[in-house]
Amino acid sequence: MANTGERTRDRTLAGSVRTNRRRSALWGVSLLFGLLASAVLAVGIGPVTISPGTILQVVSHHFGAPIGAPVPRSDETIVWNVRIPRVLLGAAVGAGLALCGAALQAMVRNVLADPYILGISGGASTGAAGAILFGLGAGVGQYALPLSAFLGALAASLVVFFVSRTGGRVTSLRLLLSGVAVGYALSAATSFLIFASDSAEGSRSVMFWLLGSLGLARWDVVLVSVIAVVAVTLAILMVNGRRLDAIAAGDETAVTLGVSPARTRVWMLVVVALCTGAVVAAAGAIGFVGLVIPHLARRLVGSVHSRMLPVSALLGAVFLIWADALARTVMQPRELPIGILTAVVGAPFLLILVRRMYARRP
């Protein structure tokens, strides 16, 4: 009788696993098609509306297999040189922030964590403010802003790592508190740079960059680097999905499963820091994506990271593509900083999440 009950439970568990896998695959395929459709539609949205057929003609021409009649030079310039790079950057940034948020929430076991909890955004902002206001990195020309922001983000992540590392170990609590402290300090440093600058135009540029923008997207090293970094980050996190599952269950559980929590946190911190630094350097400080998207992904496919991470990446990419499309059209001819729109979505979500957390407590 006992063996029969065990076999029944095993079959039920196996059926549940198969169902979850099918659901995850279905959501993954649906979101992939949604991403492709969103990209095409977003490229056509703007002061000059361009049809999907024209977009296809432009893309086919640049890949050496022209379709249909030649496209006017103005439309080709808008599609290929302005909008496609912008949409690609938006997809990469949204996917990267969502991946980093998912990894951080597992690392620190805190549902309120996002990429900015480590102070990396503050470091990137300080570096960017130095480049815009005081010409830091002017020797590298157009890459001065992204390079300075990336170096600032990298420096911030190193400071957080060394501050949180005590006795050769990095715990989730020390990591969280160190990130908050470093973030506040760097935010103050950025404000001081703005205050110390004599350039009103430069100060406005810094403030706009702090709220996030995809306006700098071009076919250059920065765009290619961001896409490559996000792709590598997804691959690394997928390979380490079981380790993230173990850490999310608790340090004692992780040790029982043969996973070193301290070593895994250090390794994941480096990966998250590099990815966040790259996307923030390219697009500015776009908040709440890393907080909101992982929660939505868990609602769709569960908390197993091997299934949740790709769904998070696709959701983040789709979300930021449409946020950017709205940002550049809602107040034409002016462009609204994309961080304002993500905050409009993220802030109420955060309040609801906090309320539910405290409502569950006795």
C-alpha positions as CSV (number, residue, x, y, z in Angstrom):
1,M,0.0,0.0,0.0
2,A,2.8,2.4,0.9
3,N,4.6,1.7,-2.4
4,T,1.4,2.4,-4.3
5,G,1.1,5.7,-2.5
6,E,4.7,6.6,-3.3
7,R,4.3,5.7,-7.0
8,T,1.1,7.8,-7.1
9,R,3.0,10.8,-5.6
10,D,5.9,10.3,-8.0
11,R,3.5,10.3,-11.0
12,T,1.8,13.4,-9.7
13,L,5.1,15.2,-9.2
14,A,6.3,14.1,-12.7
15,G,3.1,15.3,-14.3
16,S,3.4,18.6,-12.5
17,V,7.0,19.1,-13.7
18,R,6.0,18.3,-17.3
19,T,3.1,20.8,-17.1
20,N,5.3,23.5,-15.7
21,R,7.9,22.9,-18.5
22,R,5.2,23.0,-21.2
23,R,3.8,26.2,-19.7
24,S,7.3,27.8,-19.6
25,A,8.0,26.8,-23.2
26,L,4.6,28.2,-24.3
27,W,5.3,31.5,-22.6
28,G,8.8,31.6,-23.9
29,V,7.7,31.1,-27.5
30,S,4.8,33.6,-27.1
31,L,7.1,36.2,-25.7
32,L,9.7,35.7,-28.4
33,F,7.1,36.3,-31.1
34,G,5.8,39.3,-29.0
35,L,9.3,40.7,-28.9
36,L,9.7,40.4,-32.7
37,A,6.3,42.0,-33.3
38,S,7.0,44.8,-30.7
39,A,10.4,45.5,-32.3
40,V,8.9,45.9,-35.8
41,L,6.0,48.1,-34.6
42,A,8.2,50.2,-32.4
43,V,10.6,51.0,-35.3
44,G,7.6,52.3,-37.2
45,I,6.4,54.6,-34.4
46,G,7.6,58.2,-34.3
47,P,7.1,61.7,-35.7
48,V,7.4,60.0,-39.1
49,T,5.3,56.8,-39.2
50,I,6.8,54.0,-41.2
51,S,5.0,50.8,-42.3
52,P,6.2,47.3,-41.5
53,G,6.6,46.7,-45.2
54,T,9.1,49.6,-45.6
55,I,11.0,48.4,-42.5
56,L,11.3,44.9,-44.1
57,Q,12.6,46.5,-47.3
58,V,15.2,48.5,-45.5
59,V,16.4,45.5,-43.5
60,S,16.5,43.2,-46.5
61,H,18.5,45.8,-48.4
62,H,21.2,46.0,-45.7
63,F,21.4,42.2,-45.6
64,G,22.1,42.0,-49.3
65,A,18.7,40.6,-50.4
66,P,16.6,43.6,-51.4
67,I,12.8,43.1,-51.5
68,G,10.5,45.3,-53.6
69,A,11.1,48.9,-54.9
70,P,13.9,51.1,-53.4
71,V,13.0,53.0,-50.3
72,P,13.4,56.8,-50.1
73,R,16.7,57.8,-48.6
74,S,15.0,59.6,-45.7
75,D,13.0,56.6,-44.6
76,E,16.1,54.4,-44.9
77,T,18.1,56.7,-42.7
78,I,15.4,56.9,-40.1
79,V,14.9,53.2,-39.9
80,W,18.4,51.9,-40.1
81,N,20.5,54.6,-38.5
82,V,18.1,55.8,-35.8
83,R,15.2,53.6,-34.8
84,I,16.6,50.0,-35.2
85,P,19.6,50.7,-33.0
86,R,17.4,52.3,-30.5
87,V,15.0,49.4,-30.4
88,L,17.8,46.9,-30.2
89,L,19.4,48.9,-27.3
90,G,16.1,49.1,-25.5
91,A,15.6,45.3,-25.8
92,A,19.1,44.6,-24.6
93,V,18.9,47.0,-21.7
94,G,15.4,45.8,-20.6
95,A,16.6,42.1,-20.7
96,G,19.8,42.9,-18.9
97,L,18.1,44.8,-16.0
98,A,15.5,42.1,-15.6
99,L,18.2,39.4,-15.5
100,C,20.2,41.3,-12.9
101,G,17.1,41.9,-10.8
102,A,16.2,38.2,-10.9
103,A,19.7,37.2,-9.8
104,L,20.0,39.8,-7.1
105,Q,16.6,38.8,-5.6
106,A,17.9,35.3,-5.3
107,M,21.3,36.3,-4.0
108,V,20.1,38.5,-1.1
109,R,16.8,36.6,-0.6
110,N,14.9,39.9,-0.8
111,V,12.0,40.5,-3.1
112,L,12.6,44.2,-3.1
113,A,16.1,44.0,-4.5
114,D,17.0,45.3,-8.0
115,P,20.3,46.1,-9.8
116,Y,20.5,49.5,-8.1
117,I,20.6,48.0,-4.6
118,L,24.4,47.4,-5.1
119,G,25.1,51.1,-5.7
120,I,26.2,50.3,-9.3
121,S,23.8,52.9,-10.7
122,G,25.2,55.5,-8.4
123,G,28.7,54.8,-9.6
124,A,27.7,55.0,-13.3
125,S,25.9,58.3,-12.6
126,T,28.9,59.8,-11.0
127,G,31.1,58.7,-13.8
128,A,28.7,60.1,-16.4
129,A,28.4,63.4,-14.5
130,G,32.2,63.8,-14.5
131,A,32.3,63.2,-18.3
132,I,29.4,65.5,-19.2
133,L,30.3,68.4,-16.8
134,F,34.1,68.2,-16.5
135,G,35.2,66.5,-19.7
136,L,36.5,63.3,-18.1
137,G,37.7,60.8,-20.8
138,A,37.6,63.5,-23.5
139,G,40.5,61.7,-25.2
140,V,38.3,58.9,-26.4
141,G,35.8,61.2,-28.1
142,Q,32.2,60.0,-28.4
143,Y,32.9,57.1,-26.1
144,A,33.7,59.3,-23.2
145,L,30.3,59.2,-21.6
146,P,29.7,55.4,-21.8
147,L,33.3,54.6,-20.8
148,S,33.2,56.9,-17.8
149,A,29.8,55.6,-16.7
150,F,31.0,52.0,-17.0
151,L,34.2,52.6,-15.1
152,G,32.2,54.3,-12.4
153,A,29.9,51.4,-12.1
154,L,32.8,48.9,-12.0
155,A,34.5,51.0,-9.2
156,A,31.2,51.0,-7.2
157,S,30.8,47.3,-7.5
158,L,34.4,46.7,-6.3
159,V,33.8,49.0,-3.3
160,V,30.7,47.2,-2.4
161,F,32.4,43.8,-2.7
162,F,35.4,44.8,-0.4
163,V,33.2,46.5,2.1
164,S,30.8,43.5,2.4
165,R,33.6,40.9,2.5
166,T,34.4,40.1,6.1
167,G,36.4,37.1,7.2
168,G,36.6,35.9,3.6
169,R,32.8,35.6,3.4
170,V,30.1,37.7,1.7
171,T,26.6,37.4,3.3
172,S,23.4,38.7,1.8
173,L,22.8,41.2,4.6
174,R,26.2,42.8,4.3
175,L,25.9,42.9,0.6
176,L,22.5,44.6,0.8
177,L,23.6,47.2,3.4
178,S,26.9,47.9,1.7
179,G,25.1,48.5,-1.6
180,V,22.6,50.9,0.0
181,A,25.4,52.8,1.8
182,V,27.6,53.1,-1.3
183,G,24.6,54.1,-3.5
184,Y,23.7,57.0,-1.2
185,A,27.3,58.2,-1.0
186,L,27.7,58.2,-4.8
187,S,24.3,59.9,-5.3
188,A,25.6,62.7,-3.0
189,A,28.8,62.8,-5.1
190,T,26.8,63.2,-8.3
191,S,24.7,65.9,-6.8
192,F,27.9,67.7,-5.7
193,L,29.3,67.6,-9.3
194,I,26.1,69.1,-10.6
195,F,26.2,71.8,-8.0
196,A,29.9,72.5,-8.6
197,S,29.5,72.8,-12.4
198,D,29.1,76.2,-14.1
199,S,27.3,74.7,-17.1
200,A,23.5,74.9,-17.0
201,E,23.3,72.9,-20.3
202,G,25.6,70.3,-18.9
203,S,23.5,70.0,-15.7
204,R,20.3,69.5,-17.7
205,S,22.0,66.8,-19.7
206,V,23.1,65.0,-16.5
207,M,19.6,65.2,-15.1
208,F,18.1,63.8,-18.3
209,W,20.7,61.0,-18.4
210,L,20.0,60.2,-14.7
211,L,16.4,59.5,-15.7
212,G,17.4,57.2,-18.6
213,S,17.4,57.6,-22.3
214,L,18.0,55.5,-25.4
215,G,18.7,58.5,-27.5
216,L,22.4,57.8,-27.8
217,A,21.8,54.4,-29.5
218,R,23.9,54.1,-32.7
219,W,25.5,51.3,-34.8
220,D,28.8,51.3,-32.8
221,V,30.9,49.5,-30.3
222,V,28.6,50.5,-27.4
223,L,25.5,48.8,-28.9
224,V,27.3,45.7,-29.8
225,S,29.0,45.5,-26.4
226,V,25.7,45.8,-24.5
227,I,24.0,43.1,-26.6
228,A,27.1,40.8,-26.1
229,V,27.3,41.4,-22.4
230,V,23.6,40.7,-21.9
231,A,23.8,37.5,-23.9
232,V,26.8,36.3,-21.9
233,T,25.0,37.2,-18.7
234,L,22.0,35.2,-19.6
235,A,24.2,32.2,-20.5
236,I,26.1,32.4,-17.2
237,L,23.0,32.7,-15.1
238,M,21.3,29.8,-16.9
239,V,24.3,27.6,-16.3
240,N,24.2,28.6,-12.6
241,G,20.4,28.3,-12.3
242,R,20.5,25.5,-9.8
243,R,22.9,27.4,-7.6
244,L,20.6,30.4,-7.6
245,D,17.7,28.1,-6.7
246,A,19.7,26.8,-3.8
247,I,20.7,30.2,-2.5
248,A,17.2,31.5,-2.8
249,A,16.1,28.6,-0.5
250,G,18.6,29.7,2.2
251,D,22.2,29.3,3.0
252,E,21.8,26.1,5.1
253,T,19.9,24.5,2.2
254,A,22.5,25.6,-0.2
255,V,25.3,24.1,1.8
256,T,23.3,20.8,2.2
257,L,23.1,20.7,-1.6
258,G,26.8,21.2,-2.0
259,V,26.6,24.9,-3.0
260,S,28.9,27.5,-1.4
261,P,26.7,30.6,-0.7
262,A,29.7,33.0,-0.2
263,R,31.5,31.9,-3.3
264,T,28.4,31.9,-5.5
265,R,27.4,35.4,-4.3
266,V,30.9,36.7,-5.2
267,W,30.8,35.2,-8.6
268,M,27.2,36.3,-9.3
269,L,28.0,39.8,-7.9
270,V,30.8,40.2,-10.5
271,V,28.4,39.1,-13.3
272,V,25.6,41.4,-12.2
273,A,27.9,44.3,-11.7
274,L,29.4,44.0,-15.2
275,C,26.0,43.6,-16.8
276,T,24.4,46.5,-14.9
277,G,27.4,48.7,-15.5
278,A,27.2,48.1,-19.3
279,V,23.5,48.8,-19.6
280,V,23.5,51.8,-17.4
281,A,26.6,53.2,-19.2
282,A,24.7,52.9,-22.5
283,A,21.2,54.1,-21.5
284,G,21.4,55.9,-18.1
285,A,19.8,55.0,-14.8
286,I,16.5,53.3,-15.7
287,G,14.8,52.2,-12.5
288,F,12.2,49.6,-11.5
289,V,12.7,47.3,-14.5
290,G,14.9,44.9,-12.4
291,L,12.3,45.0,-9.6
292,V,9.0,44.5,-11.4
293,I,9.9,42.1,-14.3
294,P,11.3,39.2,-12.2
295,H,8.1,39.1,-10.1
296,L,5.9,39.0,-13.2
297,A,8.1,36.2,-14.6
298,R,7.7,34.2,-11.4
299,R,3.9,34.6,-11.6
300,L,4.0,33.2,-15.2
301,V,6.4,30.2,-14.9
302,G,7.3,29.8,-11.2
303,S,10.5,30.5,-9.3
304,V,12.8,27.8,-10.9
305,H,15.6,30.0,-12.4
306,S,16.2,27.8,-15.5
307,R,12.7,28.6,-16.6
308,M,12.2,32.1,-15.0
309,L,15.4,33.8,-16.3
310,P,14.7,33.6,-20.1
311,V,11.1,34.7,-19.5
312,S,12.4,37.6,-17.4
313,A,14.7,38.6,-20.2
314,L,12.0,38.5,-22.8
315,L,9.5,40.4,-20.6
316,G,12.1,43.1,-19.8
317,A,13.0,43.5,-23.5
318,V,9.3,43.9,-24.5
319,F,8.5,46.2,-21.6
320,L,11.4,48.6,-22.3
321,I,10.8,48.7,-26.1
322,W,7.2,49.9,-25.5
323,A,8.2,52.3,-22.6
324,D,10.7,53.9,-25.0
325,A,8.2,54.1,-27.8
326,L,5.8,55.9,-25.5
327,A,8.6,58.1,-24.1
328,R,9.4,59.5,-27.6
329,T,5.9,60.0,-28.7
330,V,3.8,61.1,-25.7
331,M,5.2,64.7,-25.7
332,Q,6.3,65.2,-29.2
333,P,8.5,66.9,-30.3
334,R,10.1,66.6,-26.9
335,E,11.3,63.3,-25.6
336,L,10.3,62.2,-22.1
337,P,13.0,60.5,-20.0
338,I,12.2,56.8,-20.0
339,G,12.9,56.5,-16.3
340,I,9.8,58.6,-15.6
341,L,7.6,56.0,-17.4
342,T,9.2,53.0,-15.7
343,A,8.8,54.7,-12.3
344,V,5.1,55.3,-13.1
345,V,4.7,51.6,-13.5
346,G,7.2,50.5,-10.8
347,A,6.3,52.7,-7.9
348,P,2.7,51.5,-7.5
349,F,3.9,47.9,-8.0
350,L,6.4,48.4,-5.2
351,L,3.8,49.8,-2.8
352,I,1.5,46.9,-3.5
353,L,4.3,44.4,-3.0
354,V,5.3,46.0,0.4
355,R,1.6,46.0,1.5
356,R,1.2,42.3,0.7
357,M,4.4,41.5,2.5
358,Y,3.3,43.1,5.7
359,A,-0.3,41.8,5.3
360,R,1.0,38.2,5.5
361,R,2.7,38.8,8.8
362,P,0.7,38.0,12.0
